[in-house]
């Protein structure tokens, strides 16, 4: 038995489309392990993302 998907491709497409409709050309999407989606827009989307430390 597999776990249900935490997010779907359509969720990502909606986030990108919403950001573009607001006039944000640069968009970076970040998804954490729980499936929470975060959109980073504008000049911050081009910044180097912070390193992820694995335990």
Contact map, one row per residue, 1 for C-alpha under 8 A:
1110000000000000000000000000000000000000000000000000000
1111000000000000000000000000000000000000000000000000000
1111100000000000000000000000000000000000000000000000000
0111110000000000000000000000000000000000000000000000000
0011111100000000000000000000000000000000000000000000000
0001111100000000000000000000000001100000000000000000000
0000111110110000000000000000000000100000000000000000000
0000111111110000000000000000000000000000000000000000000
0000001111111000000000000000000000000000000000000000000
0000000111111100000000000000000000000000000000000000000
0000001111111110000000000000000000000000000000000000000
0000001111111111000000000000100000001000000000000000000
0000000011111111100000000000000000000000000000000000000
0000000001111111110000000000000000000000000000000000000
0000000000111111111000000000000000000010000000000000000
0000000000011111111100000010000000000010000000000000000
0000000000001111111110000000000000000000000000000000000
0000000000000111111111000000000000000000000000000000000
0000000000000011111111111010000000000000100000000000000
0000000000000001111111111000000000000000000000000000000
0000000000000000111111110000000000000000000000000000000
0000000000000000011111110000000000000000000000000000000
0000000000000000001111111000000000000000000000000000000
0000000000000000001111111110000000000000110000000000000
0000000000000000001100111110000000000000110000000000000
0000000000000000000000011111000000000000111011000000000
0000000000000001001000011111100000000011110010000000000
0000000000000000000000000111110000000011100011000000000
0000000000010000000000000011111000001111000000000000000
0000000000000000000000000001111100001111000000000000000
0000000000000000000000000000111111111100000000000000000
0000000000000000000000000000011111111000000000000000000
0000000000000000000000000000001111110000000000000000000
0000010000000000000000000000001111110000000000000000000
0000011000000000000000000000001111111000000000000000000
0000000000000000000000000000001111111100000000000000000
0000000000010000000000000000111100111110000000000000000
0000000000000000000000000000111000011111000000000000000
0000000000000011000000000011110000001111100000000000000
0000000000000000000000000011110000000111110110000000000
0000000000000000001000011111000000000011111110000000000
0000000000000000000000011110000000000001111111000000000
0000000000000000000000000100000000000000111111100000000
0000000000000000000000000000000000000001111111100000000
0000000000000000000000000111000000000001111111100000000
0000000000000000000000000101000000000000011111110000000
0000000000000000000000000000000000000000001111111000000
0000000000000000000000000000000000000000000001111100000
0000000000000000000000000000000000000000000000111110000
0000000000000000000000000000000000000000000000011111000
0000000000000000000000000000000000000000000000001111100
0000000000000000000000000000000000000000000000000111110
0000000000000000000000000000000000000000000000000011111
0000000000000000000000000000000000000000000000000001111
0000000000000000000000000000000000000000000000000000111
